[in-house]
Amino acid sequence: MKTKLYFLIALLGIASWTACTKDEETEQVPVVKMNIEDSPINGKVNESILFSAFNVNNKAYEQEWKLDGLVKSNAADYDFTPLAAGIYNIEYTASNSAGVFSYKYVVNVGIPTVPSGPGSNSYVTKVFEFLPGPGQYTNKTLGSMEGAKSLEGQEGAVSLGAWGGYIVFGFDHTVINESQKEDIIIYANAQFNWAEPGVVWVMQDANANGKPDDTWYELKGSEFGKEGYIRNYEVTYTKPAAGGHVSWKDNKGNTGVVSISGTGVQAFPNWISGNEYTLKGSLLPSTEIKPGSLITSFPFAWGYADNAVGGDKFDIANAIDADGKAVSLSGIDFIKLQTGIQANLGILGELSTEIMGVADLSLVK
């Protein structure tokens, strides 16, 4: 009766045999050769890595492959294709009554990037989504998909309507997060005493499918955490029976209306089939709006679209996650702009963020 223990270390990969007390003449511990013996392994999104295990001593055993603890295969081969960036743990085991052989891998899959080149456009090149809040320009050119698409590859003009109205753009390349530099500029029509601040969100194409279906990160601005700033805010707008004012209710128990001059004007987006729709995002304080014979809406210190004269610049390093914690992004592929304040400005109508251009600062000449 003998007990054997074998160890094999190949670079950072770790293979081990654990033998049980057993009559050697009846059964032996599995001896397995792996086709890949390196670890960690650098992988790419949507590119497969074929892992294989070869039976060296021709002894019978059961085998399995686990991905992050979940069994994925009981064959000798495992074809692993990462669908998103991340760190993956893969473990192979072969076992019989004599013992167990195991081998572990760590696969690092980085965020995919699309490098800029001589033909890259400094401006966003594609509109993926456009859903404005109710407003004086909604359903007109400025508040329609036509207005949204006017910003593809150039400067144009679009209105996002009342709070929560948003637009999602994509670049034709990855905007790199350059160290201690502002990376994006958003052009609008803000004046020194008239700003209609919008919240900016960014996204990496982590699954490399060319669609904005990964995680949105808010770019923190000067009002983050102040009184009147609310995350996870929601407003539901209800379609009026015959045009005119659009009523709303939020998830904090508040109600109000988006006032529209002229009862025959329908400010509810005419492509929405239902009688109501809900918008979600971050609410900014209305503290800089000053009533009077001439209503003013002064800009915030920094960090919002349609906020400063001449355009607003943004640093991707200000990205925060759903918990408000800073996140490190190597670059971004998509950007979402959203009206940030719910306010009735009297004869001037609703506060609605207007956008005239979105560009990668590193390519702006």
C-alpha positions as CSV (number, residue, x, y, z in Angstrom):
1,M,0.0,0.0,0.0
2,K,1.5,3.2,-1.0
3,T,0.5,6.9,-1.3
4,K,1.9,9.1,-4.1
5,L,1.7,12.9,-4.5
6,Y,2.7,14.5,-7.8
7,F,3.0,18.3,-8.5
8,L,3.5,20.0,-11.8
9,I,3.9,23.7,-12.1
10,A,4.0,25.2,-15.7
11,L,4.7,28.9,-15.6
12,L,1.8,30.3,-13.6
13,G,-0.5,27.4,-14.4
14,I,-0.8,25.0,-11.5
15,A,-1.5,21.3,-12.1
16,S,-1.7,18.8,-9.3
17,W,-2.3,15.2,-8.6
18,T,-3.7,13.9,-5.4
19,A,-3.4,10.2,-4.9
20,C,-5.6,8.1,-2.6
21,T,-4.4,5.0,-0.7
22,K,-5.0,2.3,-3.3
23,D,-3.6,-0.9,-4.6
24,E,-1.4,0.3,-7.5
25,E,-2.1,-2.9,-9.5
26,T,-5.8,-2.1,-9.9
27,E,-5.9,1.6,-10.7
28,Q,-3.6,4.6,-11.2
29,V,-4.0,8.3,-10.7
30,P,-4.9,10.1,-14.1
31,V,-1.9,11.4,-15.9
32,V,-3.0,14.2,-18.2
33,K,-1.1,16.5,-20.6
34,M,-2.7,20.0,-21.3
35,N,-2.4,21.6,-24.7
36,I,-1.9,25.0,-23.0
37,E,0.3,25.2,-20.0
38,D,0.6,29.0,-19.7
39,S,-1.4,31.1,-17.2
40,P,-2.5,33.8,-17.0
41,I,-3.7,34.0,-20.6
42,N,-4.6,37.2,-22.4
43,G,-7.8,36.7,-24.4
44,K,-10.0,38.9,-26.6
45,V,-13.7,39.4,-26.6
46,N,-15.5,37.1,-29.1
47,E,-12.3,35.2,-29.9
48,S,-12.3,31.5,-28.9
49,I,-9.5,29.7,-27.0
50,L,-9.5,25.9,-27.3
51,F,-8.4,24.1,-24.2
52,S,-7.6,20.3,-24.5
53,A,-6.6,17.6,-22.1
54,F,-4.8,14.4,-23.3
55,N,-4.9,11.1,-21.5
56,V,-1.2,10.1,-21.1
57,N,-1.4,6.8,-19.3
58,N,-4.7,5.6,-20.8
59,K,-6.3,5.0,-17.5
60,A,-10.1,5.5,-17.2
61,Y,-11.3,8.7,-15.5
62,E,-14.1,11.2,-15.4
63,Q,-13.4,14.8,-16.4
64,E,-14.9,18.2,-16.3
65,W,-14.2,21.9,-17.2
66,K,-15.5,24.6,-14.9
67,L,-15.8,28.3,-15.7
68,D,-15.9,30.4,-12.6
69,G,-17.1,27.4,-10.6
70,L,-19.8,26.3,-13.1
71,V,-19.4,23.1,-15.0
72,K,-19.2,23.8,-18.8
73,S,-18.0,20.5,-20.3
74,N,-17.3,16.9,-19.5
75,A,-15.3,16.3,-22.7
76,A,-11.6,16.4,-23.2
77,D,-11.9,19.7,-25.1
78,Y,-13.4,23.0,-24.0
79,D,-13.9,25.9,-26.5
80,F,-14.0,29.1,-24.4
81,T,-15.3,32.3,-26.1
82,P,-15.5,35.3,-23.8
83,L,-18.4,37.5,-24.6
84,A,-17.2,40.5,-22.6
85,A,-14.1,41.9,-20.9
86,G,-13.2,40.5,-17.5
87,I,-11.1,38.0,-15.6
88,Y,-12.2,34.4,-16.0
89,N,-11.1,31.4,-13.9
90,I,-11.1,28.0,-15.7
91,E,-10.4,24.7,-14.0
92,Y,-10.0,21.2,-15.5
93,T,-10.2,18.1,-13.4
94,A,-9.7,14.4,-14.2
95,S,-10.6,11.9,-11.4
96,N,-11.0,8.3,-10.7
97,S,-10.9,6.2,-7.5
98,A,-7.1,6.5,-7.3
99,G,-7.0,10.3,-7.3
100,V,-7.5,13.6,-9.0
101,F,-5.6,15.6,-11.5
102,S,-6.4,19.3,-11.8
103,Y,-5.2,22.3,-13.8
104,K,-6.2,25.9,-13.4
105,Y,-6.1,28.9,-15.8
106,V,-6.7,32.6,-15.4
107,V,-7.8,34.3,-18.6
108,N,-7.6,38.1,-18.7
109,V,-9.9,39.6,-21.4
110,G,-9.3,43.3,-21.9
111,I,-11.8,46.0,-23.0
112,P,-11.7,46.0,-26.8
113,T,-10.8,49.3,-28.5
114,V,-11.2,50.7,-32.0
115,P,-8.2,52.8,-32.6
116,S,-8.6,56.2,-34.4
117,G,-6.9,56.6,-37.8
118,P,-6.6,59.2,-40.6
119,G,-10.2,58.6,-41.6
120,S,-11.7,58.8,-38.1
121,N,-14.4,61.5,-37.5
122,S,-13.9,63.7,-34.5
123,Y,-17.7,63.9,-34.1
124,V,-20.1,61.2,-33.1
125,T,-21.2,59.3,-36.2
126,K,-24.3,57.4,-35.3
127,V,-27.5,58.0,-33.3
128,F,-28.6,54.8,-31.6
129,E,-31.5,56.1,-29.5
130,F,-33.5,59.4,-29.3
131,L,-36.4,59.8,-26.8
132,P,-37.0,63.4,-25.8
133,G,-39.1,64.6,-22.9
134,P,-42.3,66.5,-23.7
135,G,-41.4,70.0,-24.9
136,Q,-42.1,72.9,-27.2
137,Y,-39.8,71.4,-29.9
138,T,-40.8,67.8,-29.5
139,N,-42.3,66.4,-32.7
140,K,-40.8,69.4,-34.6
141,T,-37.5,69.1,-36.5
142,L,-35.4,70.2,-33.5
143,G,-37.1,67.5,-31.3
144,S,-37.3,64.7,-33.9
145,M,-35.0,62.0,-35.2
146,E,-34.3,64.3,-38.1
147,G,-32.8,66.8,-35.6
148,A,-30.9,64.0,-33.8
149,K,-29.3,62.7,-37.0
150,S,-28.2,66.2,-37.9
151,L,-25.3,65.6,-35.4
152,E,-24.0,62.5,-37.1
153,G,-20.4,63.3,-38.2
154,Q,-20.9,67.1,-37.8
155,E,-22.5,69.9,-35.9
156,G,-26.3,70.2,-36.0
157,A,-29.1,70.8,-33.5
158,V,-31.4,68.7,-31.4
159,S,-33.6,69.4,-28.3
160,L,-34.0,66.8,-25.6
161,G,-37.2,68.2,-24.2
162,A,-38.1,68.2,-20.5
163,W,-36.3,66.3,-17.7
164,G,-35.0,62.8,-18.7
165,G,-35.2,63.3,-22.5
166,Y,-32.1,61.7,-23.9
167,I,-30.0,60.8,-27.0
168,V,-27.4,58.1,-27.4
169,F,-24.5,58.5,-29.9
170,G,-21.6,56.3,-31.0
171,F,-18.2,57.3,-32.2
172,D,-16.5,55.5,-35.1
173,H,-13.5,54.9,-32.8
174,T,-12.7,54.5,-29.1
175,V,-12.2,57.9,-27.3
176,I,-9.2,57.2,-25.2
177,N,-9.2,58.4,-21.5
178,E,-6.0,60.5,-21.6
179,S,-4.3,61.0,-18.3
180,Q,-5.2,64.4,-16.6
181,K,-6.8,65.7,-19.8
182,E,-10.3,66.4,-20.9
183,D,-11.4,64.0,-23.6
184,I,-14.8,65.1,-25.0
185,I,-16.3,68.4,-25.9
186,I,-20.1,69.0,-26.3
187,Y,-21.2,72.1,-28.2
188,A,-24.6,73.7,-27.3
189,N,-26.2,77.2,-27.2
190,A,-25.7,78.1,-23.5
191,Q,-25.3,81.8,-22.6
192,F,-23.7,83.4,-19.6
193,N,-27.1,83.8,-17.8
194,W,-28.9,81.0,-19.6
195,A,-27.9,77.3,-19.2
196,E,-30.0,74.2,-19.6
197,P,-27.7,71.6,-18.0
198,G,-27.7,68.0,-19.2
199,V,-26.2,64.9,-17.5
200,V,-23.6,63.1,-19.5
201,W,-23.2,59.3,-19.5
202,V,-20.5,57.2,-21.1
203,M,-20.1,53.5,-22.0
204,Q,-17.4,51.1,-23.2
205,D,-18.2,48.5,-25.8
206,A,-17.2,45.8,-23.5
207,N,-18.8,43.0,-25.5
208,A,-17.4,44.4,-28.8
209,N,-20.8,44.1,-30.6
210,G,-21.0,47.7,-31.7
211,K,-24.1,48.4,-29.7
212,P,-24.7,50.5,-26.5
213,D,-25.9,47.5,-24.5
214,D,-23.2,47.4,-21.8
215,T,-22.9,49.5,-18.6
216,W,-23.6,53.3,-18.5
217,Y,-21.4,55.4,-16.2
218,E,-22.4,58.9,-15.2
219,L,-19.7,61.6,-15.5
220,K,-19.7,63.3,-12.2
221,G,-20.2,67.1,-12.2
222,S,-20.1,69.9,-9.7
223,E,-23.6,69.2,-8.3
224,F,-22.9,65.5,-7.4
225,G,-24.1,64.9,-3.8
226,K,-25.5,68.4,-3.3
227,E,-29.1,69.1,-2.1
228,G,-31.5,68.6,-5.0
229,Y,-29.3,66.1,-6.8
230,I,-31.1,62.7,-6.9
231,R,-29.8,59.5,-8.5
232,N,-32.2,56.8,-9.7
233,Y,-34.8,59.4,-10.3
234,E,-37.9,58.6,-12.5
235,V,-40.6,60.6,-14.1
236,T,-43.7,59.3,-15.9
237,Y,-45.3,61.5,-18.5
238,T,-49.0,61.2,-19.4
239,K,-50.3,62.0,-22.9
240,P,-53.0,64.8,-22.8
241,A,-56.3,64.1,-24.4
242,A,-56.1,66.9,-27.0
243,G,-52.7,68.4,-26.9
244,G,-51.4,71.0,-24.6
245,H,-49.8,70.6,-21.2
246,V,-48.3,67.2,-20.3
247,S,-48.7,66.1,-16.7
248,W,-46.0,64.1,-14.9
249,K,-45.4,62.3,-11.7
250,D,-42.1,61.2,-10.2
251,N,-41.0,58.3,-8.0
252,K,-40.7,60.7,-5.0
253,G,-44.5,61.5,-4.9
254,N,-44.2,64.8,-6.8
255,T,-46.4,65.9,-9.7
256,G,-46.4,68.7,-12.2
257,V,-46.9,69.7,-15.8
258,V,-44.8,70.5,-18.8
259,S,-46.5,73.7,-20.0
260,I,-47.1,74.1,-23.7
261,S,-48.4,77.3,-25.2
262,G,-51.4,76.6,-27.5
263,T,-53.8,73.8,-26.6
264,G,-53.6,72.3,-30.1
265,V,-49.8,71.7,-29.8
266,Q,-49.0,68.1,-28.9
267,A,-45.7,68.0,-27.0
268,F,-45.9,64.3,-26.2
269,P,-43.6,62.3,-28.5
270,N,-45.9,61.2,-31.4
271,W,-44.1,58.0,-32.1
272,I,-45.0,56.5,-28.6
273,S,-48.0,54.3,-29.0
274,G,-49.1,54.2,-25.4
275,N,-50.6,57.0,-23.2
276,E,-47.5,57.3,-20.9
277,Y,-43.8,56.7,-20.8
278,T,-41.2,56.7,-18.0
279,L,-37.7,58.2,-18.1
280,K,-35.0,57.4,-15.6
281,G,-31.7,59.1,-14.7
282,S,-30.1,61.7,-12.4
283,L,-31.9,64.8,-11.3
284,L,-29.9,68.0,-11.0
285,P,-30.8,70.9,-8.6
286,S,-32.8,73.8,-9.8
287,T,-31.0,76.2,-7.5
288,E,-29.4,78.3,-10.3
289,I,-32.8,79.2,-11.9
290,K,-33.8,82.7,-10.7
291,P,-37.4,83.9,-11.2
292,G,-38.3,87.5,-12.1
293,S,-39.4,89.7,-14.9
294,L,-36.5,88.1,-16.8
295,I,-36.0,84.5,-15.8
296,T,-32.4,83.4,-15.7
297,S,-30.8,80.0,-15.5
298,F,-27.2,80.3,-14.5
299,P,-24.6,77.6,-15.3
300,F,-23.2,75.1,-12.8
301,A,-19.5,75.2,-12.0
302,W,-18.6,72.3,-14.3
303,G,-19.5,68.9,-15.6
304,Y,-22.7,69.3,-17.7
305,A,-23.8,69.7,-21.3
306,D,-25.4,72.9,-22.5
307,N,-23.9,74.6,-19.5
308,A,-21.0,76.9,-20.6
309,V,-20.6,79.4,-23.4
310,G,-18.5,77.9,-26.2
311,G,-19.0,74.3,-25.2
312,D,-18.4,72.0,-22.3
313,K,-15.3,69.8,-21.9
314,F,-15.4,66.4,-20.1
315,D,-12.8,64.1,-18.5
316,I,-13.7,60.4,-18.8
317,A,-11.8,60.0,-15.4
318,N,-14.9,61.5,-13.7
319,A,-17.0,58.4,-14.5
320,I,-18.8,56.9,-11.5
321,D,-20.7,53.7,-11.1
322,A,-24.2,53.0,-9.8
323,D,-23.0,53.4,-6.3
324,G,-21.4,56.7,-7.0
325,K,-17.9,55.3,-6.8
326,A,-15.1,56.3,-9.3
327,V,-14.4,53.8,-12.0
328,S,-11.4,53.6,-14.2
329,L,-12.2,53.5,-17.9
330,S,-9.5,53.1,-20.5
331,G,-11.8,54.8,-23.1
332,I,-15.4,55.0,-24.3
333,D,-17.3,54.2,-27.4
334,F,-20.8,55.6,-26.7
335,I,-22.2,58.7,-25.0
336,K,-25.7,59.5,-23.7
337,L,-26.9,63.1,-23.0
338,Q,-29.9,63.7,-20.9
339,T,-31.8,66.8,-19.7
340,G,-31.0,67.2,-16.1
341,I,-33.4,69.6,-14.5
342,Q,-37.2,69.6,-14.3
343,A,-38.3,73.2,-14.4
344,N,-41.2,75.3,-15.8
345,L,-39.7,78.5,-17.1
346,G,-42.9,80.3,-17.7
347,I,-43.3,81.9,-21.2
348,L,-39.9,80.4,-22.1
349,G,-41.4,76.9,-21.7
350,E,-39.7,73.9,-20.2
351,L,-36.0,73.6,-19.5
352,S,-34.6,71.4,-22.2
353,T,-31.0,70.6,-23.0
354,E,-30.0,71.4,-26.6
355,I,-27.0,69.8,-28.3
356,M,-25.2,71.1,-31.3
357,G,-22.2,68.8,-31.5
358,V,-20.3,66.0,-29.7
359,A,-16.6,65.5,-30.5
360,D,-13.4,63.7,-29.4
361,L,-11.1,66.5,-28.2
362,S,-8.0,64.6,-29.3
363,L,-9.2,64.8,-32.9
364,V,-10.5,68.4,-32.8
365,K,-8.2,70.6,-34.9
